[in-house]
């Protein structure tokens, strides 16, 4: 059983133990039980996680930040930029390469999305984190590790 499913079952148990549940009519209990069963079935079929659409937007906004920062530092090699992004996100080089193929990093769409996200309080990635990942990538490439 997944952690999310186990947590959901605990929430249901606490809800059924509560006084509000005991005071409900039988019809209302059955309705809420059916809703809980549908949620439970969805958790079994697809574990909880960030929805793909939202996750890709955040990853792409992070990539714009990383690529822009590295370009400002004078790094022009696409493979290094991709490796830094993979290091930050915990991806393999293949995943980072596939992400670049799927979501064009030069598209203006992602810059607009980043501006929109920052306008709503999203902080992005710190420059110190990018520097640490960049240093690790260079150490790996140069064989110092």
GIPE-V711735 format. One line per field, one symbol per residue. psi: psi as a letter, one per 20 degrees, with the letter a starting at -180 (. if undefined). A space follows every 10 residues. Layout:
BEGIN
psi: ???
END
This chain:
BEGIN
psi: prhggggghg ggghghirhh ghiqrhghgg ghhgghhggg hhhggoqqrp qgggghgggh hhgggggggh hhijoiphhg gghgghggik rrhgghghgh hgnohipihh ggggggghij jphbpqhhhg gghgggghgg giji.
END
